[in-house]
Amino acid sequence: MIVTIKNDDGEFLFDINKIEDEAKKQEAGVIVQKVGNLSVIIEALDFASRTHRANLEQLLMQCEEAKIEAEPTEDS
């Protein structure tokens, strides 16, 4: 499995399958799996959040009685 690491020093490619130490190879595989799972969860949470915000906006826009005027702010 090839992994790309991007940081301030540049972009580096690593082939996890070439790690000789079996414990390190297994640990690298587990970490890659965890990062992948977290990325999926983050994407799902972002989608859910955007959906709920849109639903809230749609609901509130239909409730004229709940609208209030924003108080002017003093910027100077």
DSSP file (Angstrom, degrees, kcal/mol; ACC not computed):
  #  RESIDUE AA STRUCTURE BP1 BP2  ACC     N-H-->O    O-->H-N    N-H-->O    O-->H-N    TCO  KAPPA ALPHA  PHI   PSI    X-CA   Y-CA   Z-CA
    1    1 A M              0   0    0      0, 0.0    15,-2.9     0, 0.0     2,-0.5   0.000 360.0 360.0 360.0 129.6    0.0    0.0    0.0
    2    2 A I  E     -A   15   0A   0     13,-0.2     2,-0.4    14,-0.1    13,-0.2  -0.817 360.0-167.8 -99.1 132.1    1.4    3.4   -1.0
    3    3 A V  E     -A   14   0A   0     11,-3.1    11,-2.5    -2,-0.5     2,-0.5  -0.953   9.8-148.7-120.7 136.2    0.9    6.3    1.3
    4    4 A T  E     -A   13   0A   0     -2,-0.4     2,-0.5     9,-0.2     9,-0.2  -0.919   9.5-165.2-106.2 127.1    1.6   10.0    0.4
    5    5 A I  E     -A   12   0A   0      7,-3.1     7,-2.9    -2,-0.5     2,-0.5  -0.956   4.4-171.0-111.5 122.9    2.7   12.3    3.2
    6    6 A K  E     +A   11   0A   0     -2,-0.5     2,-0.2     5,-0.2     5,-0.2  -0.965  22.8 137.8-115.5 125.4    2.5   16.0    2.5
    7    7 A N  E >   -A   10   0A   0      3,-2.7     3,-1.6    -2,-0.5    -2,-0.0  -0.793  68.8 -70.2-146.4-168.6    4.0   18.5    5.0
    8    8 A D  T 3  S+     0   0    0      1,-0.3     3,-0.1    -2,-0.2    -2,-0.0   0.768 127.5  57.0 -62.3 -25.2    6.1   21.6    5.1
    9    9 A D  T 3  S-     0   0    0      1,-0.3     2,-0.3     3,-0.0    -1,-0.3   0.571 119.4 -98.1 -84.0  -9.0    9.1   19.7    3.9
   10   10 A G  E <   -A    7   0A   0     -3,-1.6    -3,-2.7     2,-0.0     2,-0.4  -0.929  53.4 -40.7 131.9-156.2    7.4   18.5    0.8
   11   11 A E  E     -A    6   0A   0     -2,-0.3     2,-0.4    -5,-0.2    -5,-0.2  -0.962  49.9-172.5-119.6 130.7    5.6   15.4   -0.5
   12   12 A F  E     -A    5   0A   0     -7,-2.9    -7,-3.1    -2,-0.4     2,-0.4  -0.967  11.7-149.8-127.7 138.8    6.9   11.9    0.3
   13   13 A L  E     -A    4   0A   0     -2,-0.4     2,-0.4    -9,-0.2    -9,-0.2  -0.887  15.4-174.8-106.9 137.6    5.7    8.5   -0.9
   14   14 A F  E     -A    3   0A   0    -11,-2.5   -11,-3.1    -2,-0.4     2,-0.8  -0.994  20.2-147.6-132.4 138.9    6.0    5.4    1.2
   15   15 A D  E >   -A    2   0A   0     -2,-0.4     3,-1.7   -13,-0.2   -13,-0.2  -0.900   9.9-166.4-104.5 103.8    5.3    1.7    0.4
   16   16 A I  G >  S+     0   0    0    -15,-2.9     3,-1.8    -2,-0.8    -1,-0.2   0.816  83.9  66.3 -60.8 -31.7    4.0    0.2    3.6
   17   17 A N  G 3  S+     0   0    0    -16,-0.4    -1,-0.3     1,-0.3   -15,-0.1   0.712  94.3  60.1 -64.2 -19.8    4.4   -3.3    2.1
   18   18 A K  G <  S+     0   0    0     -3,-1.7     2,-0.4   -17,-0.2    -1,-0.3   0.470  73.6 115.9 -89.0  -1.5    8.2   -2.8    2.0
   19   19 A I    <   -     0   0    0     -3,-1.8     6,-0.1    -4,-0.2    -3,-0.0  -0.548  52.0-160.2 -68.4 125.5    8.5   -2.2    5.8
   20   20 A E        +     0   0    0     -2,-0.4     2,-0.7     4,-0.0    -1,-0.2   0.872  70.0  81.3 -78.1 -38.3   10.6   -5.1    7.1
   21   21 A D  S  > S-     0   0    0      1,-0.2     4,-2.5     2,-0.1     5,-0.2  -0.596  70.1-154.3 -73.0 113.4    9.6   -4.9   10.8
   22   22 A E  H  > S+     0   0    0     -2,-0.7     4,-2.5     1,-0.2     5,-0.2   0.846  91.9  53.8 -60.3 -36.5    6.2   -6.8   10.9
   23   23 A A  H  > S+     0   0    0      2,-0.2     4,-2.5     1,-0.2    -1,-0.2   0.922 111.7  44.6 -65.4 -43.4    5.1   -4.9   14.0
   24   24 A K  H  > S+     0   0    0      2,-0.2     4,-2.7     1,-0.2    -2,-0.2   0.890 112.9  51.9 -67.2 -39.2    5.7   -1.5   12.3
   25   25 A K  H  X S+     0   0    0     -4,-2.5     4,-2.1     2,-0.2    -2,-0.2   0.926 112.4  45.4 -61.8 -45.2    4.1   -2.7    9.1
   26   26 A Q  H  X S+     0   0    0     -4,-2.5     4,-2.3     2,-0.2    -2,-0.2   0.911 113.0  50.2 -65.8 -42.3    1.0   -3.8   11.0
   27   27 A E  H  X S+     0   0    0     -4,-2.5     4,-2.6     1,-0.2    -2,-0.2   0.911 109.7  50.9 -62.9 -42.5    0.9   -0.6   13.0
   28   28 A A  H  X S+     0   0    0     -4,-2.7     4,-2.5     1,-0.2    -1,-0.2   0.913 110.4  49.9 -60.7 -42.8    1.2    1.5    9.8
   29   29 A G  H  X S+     0   0    0     -4,-2.1     4,-2.1     2,-0.2    -2,-0.2   0.903 110.9  48.9 -62.6 -41.7   -1.7   -0.5    8.3
   30   30 A V  H  X S+     0   0    0     -4,-2.3     4,-2.5     2,-0.2    -2,-0.2   0.917 111.7  49.1 -64.5 -43.4   -3.9    0.0   11.3
   31   31 A I  H  X S+     0   0    0     -4,-2.6     4,-2.7     2,-0.2     5,-0.2   0.915 110.2  50.7 -64.1 -42.6   -3.1    3.8   11.4
   32   32 A V  H  X S+     0   0    0     -4,-2.5     4,-2.3     1,-0.2    -1,-0.2   0.913 111.1  49.5 -59.9 -42.1   -4.0    4.1    7.7
   33   33 A Q  H  X S+     0   0    0     -4,-2.1     4,-2.4     2,-0.2    -2,-0.2   0.908 111.1  49.0 -63.3 -42.9   -7.2    2.3    8.3
   34   34 A K  H  X S+     0   0    0     -4,-2.5     4,-2.7     2,-0.2    -2,-0.2   0.914 110.7  50.0 -64.0 -43.5   -8.1    4.6   11.3
   35   35 A V  H  X S+     0   0    0     -4,-2.7     4,-2.3     1,-0.2    -1,-0.2   0.911 111.2  49.8 -62.0 -41.9   -7.3    7.7    9.2
   36   36 A G  H  X S+     0   0    0     -4,-2.3     4,-1.9    -5,-0.2    -2,-0.2   0.923 111.2  48.3 -61.6 -44.8   -9.5    6.4    6.4
   37   37 A N  H  X S+     0   0    0     -4,-2.4     4,-2.2     1,-0.2    -2,-0.2   0.913 111.4  50.1 -62.3 -42.9  -12.4    5.7    8.9
   38   38 A L  H  X S+     0   0    0     -4,-2.7     4,-2.8     1,-0.2    -1,-0.2   0.884 107.8  53.9 -64.1 -38.2  -12.1    9.1   10.4
   39   39 A S  H  X S+     0   0    0     -4,-2.3     4,-2.2     2,-0.2    -1,-0.2   0.903 109.2  48.3 -62.3 -40.8  -12.1   10.8    7.0
   40   40 A V  H  X S+     0   0    0     -4,-1.9     4,-2.3     2,-0.2    -2,-0.2   0.911 112.5  48.6 -65.2 -42.2  -15.4    9.0    6.2
   41   41 A I  H  X S+     0   0    0     -4,-2.2     4,-2.7     2,-0.2    -2,-0.2   0.914 110.6  50.7 -64.8 -43.1  -16.9   10.0    9.5
   42   42 A I  H  X S+     0   0    0     -4,-2.8     4,-2.5     1,-0.2    -2,-0.2   0.924 111.5  48.1 -60.4 -44.9  -15.8   13.7    9.0
   43   43 A E  H  X S+     0   0    0     -4,-2.2     4,-2.3     1,-0.2    -1,-0.2   0.907 112.4  48.7 -62.8 -41.9  -17.4   13.7    5.6
   44   44 A A  H  X S+     0   0    0     -4,-2.3     4,-2.6     2,-0.2    -2,-0.2   0.907 112.1  48.4 -65.5 -41.7  -20.6   12.2    6.9
   45   45 A L  H  X S+     0   0    0     -4,-2.7     4,-2.8     2,-0.2    -2,-0.2   0.895 110.8  51.0 -65.9 -39.6  -20.8   14.7    9.8
   46   46 A D  H  X S+     0   0    0     -4,-2.5     4,-2.6    -5,-0.2     5,-0.2   0.930 112.0  46.9 -62.3 -45.1  -20.2   17.6    7.4
   47   47 A F  H  X S+     0   0    0     -4,-2.3     4,-2.2     2,-0.2    -2,-0.2   0.929 113.9  47.5 -61.9 -45.8  -23.0   16.3    5.1
   48   48 A A  H  X S+     0   0    0     -4,-2.6     4,-2.6     2,-0.2    -2,-0.2   0.909 112.3  50.0 -63.2 -42.2  -25.3   15.9    8.1
   49   49 A S  H  X S+     0   0    0     -4,-2.8     4,-2.6     1,-0.2    -2,-0.2   0.931 111.5  47.3 -62.7 -46.5  -24.5   19.3    9.5
   50   50 A R  H  X S+     0   0    0     -4,-2.6     4,-2.2     1,-0.2    -1,-0.2   0.884 112.7  50.5 -62.8 -37.8  -25.1   21.0    6.1
   51   51 A T  H  X S+     0   0    0     -4,-2.2     4,-2.3    -5,-0.2    -2,-0.2   0.928 111.8  46.3 -65.5 -45.5  -28.4   19.2    5.7
   52   52 A H  H  X S+     0   0    0     -4,-2.6     4,-2.6     2,-0.2    -2,-0.2   0.898 111.8  51.6 -65.4 -39.8  -29.6   20.1    9.2
   53   53 A R  H  X S+     0   0    0     -4,-2.6     4,-2.7     2,-0.2    -1,-0.2   0.919 111.1  48.0 -61.9 -42.7  -28.6   23.8    8.7
   54   54 A A  H  X S+     0   0    0     -4,-2.2     4,-2.4     2,-0.2    -2,-0.2   0.899 112.4  48.9 -64.5 -40.9  -30.5   23.9    5.4
   55   55 A N  H  X S+     0   0    0     -4,-2.3     4,-2.4     2,-0.2    -2,-0.2   0.900 112.1  48.7 -65.4 -40.6  -33.6   22.3    7.0
   56   56 A L  H  X S+     0   0    0     -4,-2.6     4,-3.0     2,-0.2     5,-0.2   0.927 111.5  49.5 -64.6 -44.7  -33.4   24.8    9.9
   57   57 A E  H  X S+     0   0    0     -4,-2.7     4,-2.3     1,-0.2    -2,-0.2   0.927 111.8  48.5 -59.6 -45.4  -33.1   27.7    7.5
   58   58 A Q  H  X S+     0   0    0     -4,-2.4     4,-0.7     1,-0.2    -1,-0.2   0.914 113.8  46.6 -61.9 -43.5  -36.0   26.5    5.4
   59   59 A L  H >< S+     0   0    0     -4,-2.4     3,-1.0     1,-0.2    -2,-0.2   0.936 113.7  47.3 -64.4 -47.3  -38.2   26.0    8.5
   60   60 A L  H >< S+     0   0    0     -4,-3.0     3,-1.8     1,-0.3     6,-0.2   0.854 103.9  60.5 -66.8 -34.6  -37.3   29.4   10.0
   61   61 A M  H 3< S+     0   0    0     -4,-2.3    -1,-0.3     1,-0.3    -2,-0.2   0.731 103.0  53.8 -65.0 -19.6  -37.9   31.3    6.8
   62   62 A Q  T << S+     0   0    0     -3,-1.0     2,-0.8    -4,-0.7    -1,-0.3   0.452  93.2  78.3 -90.5  -1.8  -41.5   30.0    7.0
   63   63 A C    X   +     0   0    0     -3,-1.8     3,-1.6    -4,-0.2     4,-0.5  -0.700  51.2 170.0-111.2  78.9  -42.0   31.4   10.5
   64   64 A E  G >  S+     0   0    0     -2,-0.8     3,-1.3     1,-0.3    -1,-0.2   0.843  75.2  63.0 -56.6 -35.4  -42.5   35.1   10.0
   65   65 A E  G 3  S+     0   0    0      1,-0.3    -1,-0.3    -3,-0.2    -2,-0.1   0.707  99.5  54.2 -66.8 -18.6  -43.5   35.5   13.7
   66   66 A A  G <  S+     0   0    0     -3,-1.6    -1,-0.3    -6,-0.2    -2,-0.2   0.589  83.3 108.1 -91.1 -10.9  -40.1   34.4   14.8
   67   67 A K    <   -     0   0    0     -3,-1.3     2,-0.3    -4,-0.5    -6,-0.0  -0.451  46.3-176.8 -71.8 137.8  -38.2   37.0   12.7
   68   68 A I        -     0   0    0     -2,-0.2     2,-0.4     0, 0.0    -2,-0.0  -0.932  29.5-106.2-130.2 156.9  -36.6   39.8   14.7
   69   69 A E        -     0   0    0     -2,-0.3     2,-0.2     1,-0.1     0, 0.0  -0.654  34.7-120.6 -82.8 134.5  -34.7   42.9   13.6
   70   70 A A        -     0   0    0     -2,-0.4    -1,-0.1     1,-0.1     3,-0.0  -0.538  29.1-116.6 -72.3 138.3  -30.9   42.8   14.1
   71   71 A E        -     0   0    0     -2,-0.2    -1,-0.1     1,-0.1     2,-0.1  -0.576  32.7-109.2 -76.0 136.8  -29.8   45.7   16.4
   72   72 A P        -     0   0    0      0, 0.0     2,-0.3     0, 0.0    -1,-0.1  -0.376  32.7-136.0 -65.1 143.2  -27.4   48.0   14.6
   73   73 A T        -     0   0    0     -2,-0.1     2,-0.9    -3,-0.0    -3,-0.0  -0.744  10.1-123.5-101.6 150.6  -23.8   47.8   15.8
   74   74 A E        +     0   0    0     -2,-0.3    -1,-0.0     1,-0.2     0, 0.0  -0.815  33.6 170.0 -94.1 104.8  -21.5   50.8   16.5
   75   75 A D              0   0    0     -2,-0.9    -1,-0.2     1,-0.2    -2,-0.0   0.614 360.0 360.0 -90.2 -13.9  -18.5   50.3   14.4
   76   76 A S              0   0    0      0, 0.0    -1,-0.2     0, 0.0    -2,-0.1   0.451 360.0 360.0-112.0 360.0  -16.9   53.7   15.0
